[in-house]
Amino acid sequence: MINLDTLFLLIIISTSLPFLAISYNYLILITAAINYNMKIKKIMESSKRLINPPKITIIISSFNERYVIERGINSAKSIAYPKDKLQIIVADDSTDETFQIAKNKVNELLTEGYDIQIIHRDRREGFKAGALNNSLKFAKGDYILIMDADSILPKDILMKSIPLMEEGRAFISFKIGHFNRDYSWVSKACALSVDTYETLERAARNVLNLPFCLSGACSLIRKDYLERVGGWSQDILTDDMDISCKFFLKGKNGLFIKDIIVPGEDPPILEAWKRQTARNAEGIAQCLRKYFLSILRSKICIISKIEFILLLIWPFASIGWITTTLFGVLSLLFKFQVTSSLFQNPIYIISVMTPATIIFFIPCYVLKLYDQDIKKNLLTIILMYYYQLSMAISISISCIKGIFGLKHEFFRTPKYGLKDSEGQWKGRYRIFMNKISILELLIAFILGALSVIAFLNSSYFLGLNLLTFSIITIWSLCVR
């Protein structure tokens, strides 16, 4: 019979596996990312000049966007593209004055000769996916350009990207830019996190021809391919990952263009970023639950299957961190010899710390890649990791909900119309405490108390992580 000490050890090892798999895979991806520019250059050189512009439909997703919706519509109508080949649809599910603001703007552009309409739903069935599917019924274009209300399209986005949409290529995804990178420490860290994600998960996977997730903030998609896969699934929170899974399972790939940048607004407060990440974690877990067997049965090569699954298991790394940390402290408290010896085992330490150390320095490469000063952003790197650490509880709970198909809700990240360090978020779109917030608060206090045990047992690194996690989590729940 397995004793409690051995059981703890098995749990720690098993829950560490997703983190280790993702970490070592990142080492492969960062190596591939270095070759991204070379590959894209070849694709650009082989693309043909756009002679006969096809009909394009731009769909602007909108839900309570009163501070940014007019700017987003202006961006869509201002791109350099023949007016008679451009259709704009505002897919609005708003419950505030956003609908009236958008309607007034739409009426104004109608008098200027634009093919534009607003489609408003009183019931938000299927959330963003439902709104996109509903708008797709009215789309006249051969290609669909989806964008968020806070996104600002470069004027040449279509003229540059359409020639790259070869047969077999389902979509082109664009680099997410940052309107308000320097607004707060949270927005700085969020921007760096997004840039790191795009470098590893989009640029690197592109180089290796591996499955990756298109950008829900702005991507160009072939309408006929959308219709072939049945559009977006309305039972999954992450519309972008869902449609990406459908395309890759059908053997249709995509392209990520780093040099076409579409700025958007980053969350200025940690609670907004945390809930956005938790929503993504739940949606990705839903995708894993829905498509896991399809991935295994698909005709794609074994390497792509493995990478496909790795793309969908990142939320489990948070479960691994919480489990490993909690059981690590409990092993100190109850003096478990087998479990404690694991954290002193050179093989375990090297296997965990080697990729973790390398990954810590990846943001330095990313900062240089996007022309950001490394010295000025050293604190941003540290804060980014600790901010992400404070999301472990909400991510873990959301991941479990997604895997088991529990009831979910769509948290729309508030947009405040911020730019650079200007603008105000206080008093706008307040984020209220929920059941998960209360649970987070309780666990934060418990882990804060457990940090004392770690310090008293000379486990300073473990104690520091627990204490910092506790402080940042409590702080994030207070600033909303």
TIDO-466573 format. One record per residue (C-alpha): residue number from 1; x, y, z. Coordinates in steps of 0.1 Angstrom, whole numbers, plus 5000, padded with zeros to 4 digits. Layout:
BEGIN
n_px_py_pz
NUM_X_Y_Z .
...
***
This chain:
BEGIN
n_px_py_pz
1_5000_5000_5000 .
2_5013_5035_4991 .
3_5020_5057_5021 .
4_5012_5094_5021 .
5_5048_5104_5016 .
6_5051_5084_4984 .
7_5017_5096_4972 .
8_5028_5132_4976 .
9_5059_5124_4955 .
10_5039_5108_4927 .
11_5015_5137_4926 .
12_5044_5163_4924 .
13_5061_5144_4896 .
14_5030_5138_4875 .
15_5018_5174_4878 .
16_5052_5187_4869 .
17_5052_5169_4835 .
18_5031_5195_4816 .
19_5054_5223_4828 .
20_5085_5203_4818 .
21_5071_5194_4784 .
22_5062_5230_4776 .
23_5095_5244_4790 .
24_5117_5221_4769 .
25_5095_5227_4739 .
26_5100_5264_4743 .
27_5138_5258_4739 .
28_5130_5243_4705 .
29_5107_5271_4695 .
30_5130_5299_4705 .
31_5157_5284_4682 .
32_5132_5283_4654 .
33_5121_5319_4660 .
34_5155_5331_4651 .
35_5150_5319_4615 .
36_5115_5336_4612 .
37_5127_5366_4592 .
38_5145_5344_4566 .
39_5114_5323_4560 .
40_5090_5353_4557 .
41_5113_5371_4534 .
42_5111_5341_4509 .
43_5073_5341_4512 .
44_5071_5378_4505 .
45_5094_5376_4475 .
46_5074_5348_4460 .
47_5041_5365_4464 .
48_5024_5381_4434 .
49_5013_5418_4431 .
50_4976_5423_4438 .
51_4959_5431_4404 .
52_4922_5425_4409 .
53_4913_5432_4446 .
54_4887_5407_4458 .
55_4857_5417_4479 .
56_4866_5420_4516 .
57_4843_5419_4546 .
58_4856_5435_4579 .
59_4838_5422_4610 .
60_4843_5444_4641 .
61_4834_5425_4673 .
62_4818_5448_4699 .
63_4806_5443_4734 .
64_4804_5473_4757 .
65_4831_5493_4739 .
66_4819_5528_4742 .
67_4854_5543_4747 .
68_4869_5527_4715 .
69_4842_5517_4691 .
70_4841_5549_4670 .
71_4879_5548_4667 .
72_4877_5512_4656 .
73_4851_5519_4629 .
74_4871_5549_4616 .
75_4902_5526_4614 .
76_4883_5500_4593 .
77_4869_5526_4568 .
78_4903_5544_4565 .
79_4923_5515_4551 .
80_4937_5518_4515 .
81_4913_5496_4496 .
82_4887_5503_4469 .
83_4855_5514_4486 .
84_4833_5493_4462 .
85_4852_5462_4473 .
86_4849_5468_4510 .
87_4821_5458_4534 .
88_4821_5466_4571 .
89_4799_5448_4596 .
90_4798_5459_4633 .
91_4788_5428_4652 .
92_4775_5444_4684 .
93_4762_5426_4715 .
94_4765_5456_4738 .
95_4742_5464_4768 .
96_4754_5500_4772 .
97_4755_5531_4750 .
98_4780_5515_4727 .
99_4752_5504_4703 .
100_4740_5540_4699 .
101_4775_5554_4694 .
102_4782_5527_4667 .
103_4748_5532_4651 .
104_4754_5570_4647 .
105_4788_5563_4632 .
106_4774_5537_4608 .
107_4747_5561_4596 .
108_4773_5588_4590 .
109_4794_5565_4569 .
110_4764_5553_4549 .
111_4759_5589_4537 .
112_4795_5588_4526 .
113_4788_5558_4504 .
114_4804_5530_4525 .
115_4789_5495_4525 .
116_4785_5493_4563 .
117_4759_5479_4587 .
118_4755_5472_4624 .
119_4741_5439_4635 .
120_4729_5441_4671 .
121_4718_5411_4692 .
122_4698_5415_4724 .
123_4708_5380_4736 .
124_4745_5371_4736 .
125_4741_5335_4726 .
126_4775_5319_4719 .
127_4793_5351_4730 .
128_4818_5364_4705 .
129_4817_5332_4684 .
130_4779_5336_4682 .
131_4782_5372_4670 .
132_4808_5363_4644 .
133_4787_5334_4631 .
134_4756_5357_4629 .
135_4776_5383_4610 .
136_4790_5357_4586 .
137_4755_5352_4572 .
138_4756_5388_4559 .
139_4792_5388_4547 .
140_4796_5394_4509 .
141_4834_5392_4508 .
142_4856_5364_4496 .
143_4878_5371_4527 .
144_4868_5380_4562 .
145_4890_5404_4582 .
146_4880_5400_4619 .
147_4891_5427_4643 .
148_4884_5438_4679 .
149_4868_5472_4685 .
150_4900_5485_4701 .
151_4922_5474_4672 .
152_4936_5500_4647 .
153_4943_5486_4612 .
154_4973_5498_4593 .
155_4962_5514_4560 .
156_4981_5489_4538 .
157_4970_5458_4557 .
158_4949_5443_4529 .
159_4972_5453_4500 .
160_5001_5436_4517 .
161_4984_5405_4530 .
162_4959_5394_4503 .
163_4987_5384_4479 .
164_5000_5361_4505 .
165_4967_5342_4508 .
166_4976_5313_4486 .
167_4954_5283_4479 .
168_4955_5260_4510 .
169_4963_5289_4533 .
170_4933_5294_4555 .
171_4943_5326_4573 .
172_4969_5352_4579 .
173_4974_5365_4614 .
174_4990_5398_4623 .
175_5012_5410_4651 .
176_4994_5425_4681 .
177_5007_5460_4689 .
178_5004_5480_4720 .
179_4986_5514_4724 .
180_4994_5518_4760 .
181_5025_5498_4768 .
182_5038_5524_4792 .
183_5006_5532_4809 .
184_5013_5510_4840 .
185_5036_5483_4852 .
186_5008_5458_4844 .
187_5004_5470_4808 .
188_5042_5469_4804 .
189_5043_5433_4816 .
190_5012_5423_4796 .
191_5027_5438_4764 .
192_5059_5419_4770 .
193_5039_5387_4776 .
194_5020_5391_4744 .
195_5052_5398_4724 .
196_5069_5367_4740 .
197_5038_5345_4731 .
198_5038_5358_4695 .
199_5075_5350_4691 .
200_5073_5315_4705 .
201_5038_5303_4696 .
202_5032_5321_4663 .
203_5065_5331_4647 .
204_5084_5299_4658 .
205_5056_5275_4649 .
206_5052_5292_4615 .
207_5089_5285_4608 .
208_5084_5248_4617 .
209_5050_5245_4599 .
210_5034_5236_4631 .
211_4998_5243_4643 .
212_4994_5277_4660 .
213_4965_5299_4671 .
214_4954_5328_4649 .
215_4949_5361_4665 .
216_4913_5368_4675 .
217_4922_5405_4677 .
218_4929_5407_4639 .
219_4932_5380_4613 .
220_4923_5377_4576 .
221_4904_5344_4569 .
222_4891_5328_4537 .
223_4854_5328_4538 .
224_4850_5295_4519 .
225_4872_5277_4544 .
226_4853_5292_4573 .
227_4821_5278_4558 .
228_4836_5244_4552 .
229_4845_5239_4589 .
230_4811_5252_4600 .
231_4823_5286_4613 .
232_4831_5292_4650 .
233_4819_5268_4677 .
234_4796_5286_4701 .
235_4803_5262_4730 .
236_4839_5273_4733 .
237_4851_5306_4749 .
238_4883_5310_4727 .
239_4869_5315_4692 .
240_4905_5320_4679 .
241_4919_5287_4692 .
242_4887_5268_4682 .
243_4887_5279_4646 .
244_4925_5273_4644 .
245_4920_5237_4656 .
246_4893_5232_4629 .
247_4916_5245_4601 .
248_4946_5225_4611 .
249_4926_5193_4615 .
250_4914_5198_4579 .
251_4950_5202_4567 .
252_4947_5240_4562 .
253_4976_5261_4575 .
254_4980_5297_4583 .
255_5007_5325_4582 .
256_5018_5349_4609 .
257_5032_5383_4597 .
258_5052_5400_4623 .
259_5058_5432_4603 .
260_5021_5440_4600 .
261_5013_5454_4634 .
262_4978_5460_4646 .
263_4978_5480_4678 .
264_4953_5473_4706 .
265_4948_5482_4742 .
266_4965_5461_4770 .
267_4948_5457_4804 .
268_4960_5485_4827 .
269_4952_5465_4859 .
270_4961_5430_4869 .
271_4926_5417_4876 .
272_4915_5424_4840 .
273_4946_5407_4826 .
274_4941_5378_4851 .
275_4905_5372_4841 .
276_4913_5375_4804 .
277_4940_5348_4808 .
278_4916_5326_4829 .
279_4890_5329_4801 .
280_4916_5318_4775 .
281_4927_5289_4797 .
282_4891_5277_4800 .
283_4886_5280_4763 .
284_4918_5262_4755 .
285_4909_5234_4779 .
286_4875_5231_4762 .
287_4894_5228_4729 .
288_4916_5200_4743 .
289_4884_5182_4756 .
290_4867_5186_4722 .
291_4895_5179_4698 .
292_4920_5156_4716 .
293_4907_5124_4700 .
294_4904_5141_4666 .
295_4940_5152_4669 .
296_4951_5116_4676 .
297_4930_5102_4648 .
298_4940_5129_4623 .
299_4963_5123_4593 .
300_4988_5150_4603 .
301_5023_5138_4612 .
302_5033_5126_4647 .
303_5054_5157_4654 .
304_5025_5180_4645 .
305_5002_5159_4667 .
306_5026_5163_4697 .
307_5030_5200_4691 .
308_4992_5204_4687 .
309_4986_5189_4721 .
310_5014_5210_4736 .
311_4997_5240_4722 .
312_4966_5231_4742 .
313_4980_5220_4776 .
314_4997_5252_4788 .
315_4969_5259_4814 .
316_4979_5226_4831 .
317_5013_5242_4840 .
318_4995_5263_4866 .
319_4980_5233_4882 .
320_5014_5218_4883 .
321_5029_5249_4900 .
322_5002_5250_4927 .
323_5004_5213_4934 .
324_5042_5212_4935 .
325_5044_5242_4957 .
326_5017_5232_4981 .
327_5029_5196_4985 .
328_5064_5209_4988 .
329_5055_5230_5018 .
330_5034_5202_5033 .
331_5064_5178_5030 .
332_5084_5203_5050 .
333_5057_5207_5076 .
334_5052_5169_5081 .
335_5088_5161_5076 .
336_5083_5137_5047 .
337_5117_5123_5037 .
338_5109_5109_5002 .
339_5091_5141_4990 .
340_5117_5164_5005 .
341_5145_5145_4989 .
342_5130_5152_4955 .
343_5137_5189_4959 .
344_5173_5181_4968 .
345_5178_5155_4940 .
346_5204_5169_4915 .
347_5186_5153_4885 .
348_5152_5169_4894 .
349_5168_5203_4901 .
350_5187_5203_4868 .
351_5158_5191_4848 .
352_5135_5218_4862 .
353_5159_5248_4865 .
354_5177_5244_4832 .
355_5147_5253_4810 .
356_5133_5276_4836 .
357_5166_5296_4836 .
358_5168_5298_4798 .
359_5131_5308_4795 .
360_5137_5336_4820 .
361_5160_5352_4795 .
362_5138_5347_4765 .
363_5120_5381_4771 .
364_5154_5398_4767 .
365_5156_5384_4731 .
366_5120_5395_4726 .
367_5126_5430_4739 .
368_5155_5434_4715 .
369_5134_5419_4686 .
370_5108_5446_4691 .
371_5132_5475_4697 .
372_5126_5478_4735 .
373_5154_5488_4758 .
374_5165_5457_4778 .
375_5180_5475_4808 .
376_5149_5497_4813 .
377_5127_5466_4812 .
378_5145_5443_4836 .
379_5120_5450_4863 .
380_5092_5444_4838 .
381_5105_5409_4831 .
382_5105_5400_4868 .
383_5071_5415_4874 .
384_5057_5397_4843 .
385_5066_5363_4858 .
386_5052_5372_4892 .
387_5021_5387_4877 .
388_5016_5355_4857 .
389_5023_5334_4889 .
390_4994_5352_4907 .
391_4971_5339_4879 .
392_4978_5303_4888 .
393_4946_5298_4909 .
394_4922_5314_4885 .
395_4938_5296_4855 .
396_4937_5262_4873 .
397_4901_5266_4882 .
398_4892_5277_4847 .
399_4912_5248_4832 .
400_4893_5223_4853 .
401_4860_5239_4843 .
402_4869_5237_4807 .
403_4880_5200_4808 .
404_4849_5189_4826 .
405_4825_5210_4806 .
406_4812_5230_4836 .
407_4791_5262_4832 .
408_4811_5291_4819 .
409_4808_5328_4813 .
410_4826_5351_4788 .
411_4847_5378_4805 .
412_4851_5406_4780 .
413_4884_5425_4788 .
414_4874_5461_4795 .
415_4887_5487_4770 .
416_4891_5522_4783 .
417_4904_5541_4753 .
418_4939_5544_4768 .
419_4970_5555_4748 .
420_5006_5557_4759 .
421_5004_5569_4795 .
422_4972_5589_4789 .
423_4936_5581_4798 .
424_4916_5569_4828 .
425_4903_5535_4838 .
426_4889_5542_4872 .
427_4852_5546_4873 .
428_4848_5528_4840 .
429_4837_5492_4835 .
430_4843_5481_4871 .
431_4853_5445_4877 .
432_4835_5430_4906 .
433_4845_5402_4930 .
434_4831_5367_4921 .
435_4833_5332_4937 .
436_4868_5326_4922 .
437_4880_5359_4936 .
438_4869_5349_4971 .
439_4886_5315_4967 .
440_4918_5332_4954 .
441_4918_5355_4985 .
442_4915_5326_5008 .
443_4942_5306_4992 .
444_4965_5336_4990 .
445_4963_5340_5028 .
446_4970_5303_5033 .
447_5000_5303_5010 .
448_5012_5335_5026 .
449_5011_5317_5060 .
450_5028_5286_5044 .
451_5057_5309_5032 .
452_5067_5313_5069 .
453_5071_5276_5072 .
454_5093_5275_5040 .
455_5115_5303_5054 .
456_5119_5286_5088 .
457_5130_5255_5070 .
458_5156_5274_5049 .
459_5136_5269_5017 .
460_5141_5306_5007 .
461_5132_5303_4970 .
462_5100_5285_4978 .
463_5092_5309_5006 .
464_5098_5339_4983 .
465_5075_5325_4956 .
466_5047_5318_4981 .
467_5050_5352_4998 .
468_5052_5372_4965 .
469_5023_5352_4951 .
470_5002_5360_4982 .
471_5010_5397_4982 .
472_5004_5402_4944 .
473_4972_5382_4945 .
474_4957_5402_4974 .
475_4968_5434_4957 .
476_4952_5425_4924 .
477_4919_5418_4941 .
478_4920_5452_4958 .
479_4928_5472_4927 .
480_4898_5469_4904 .
***
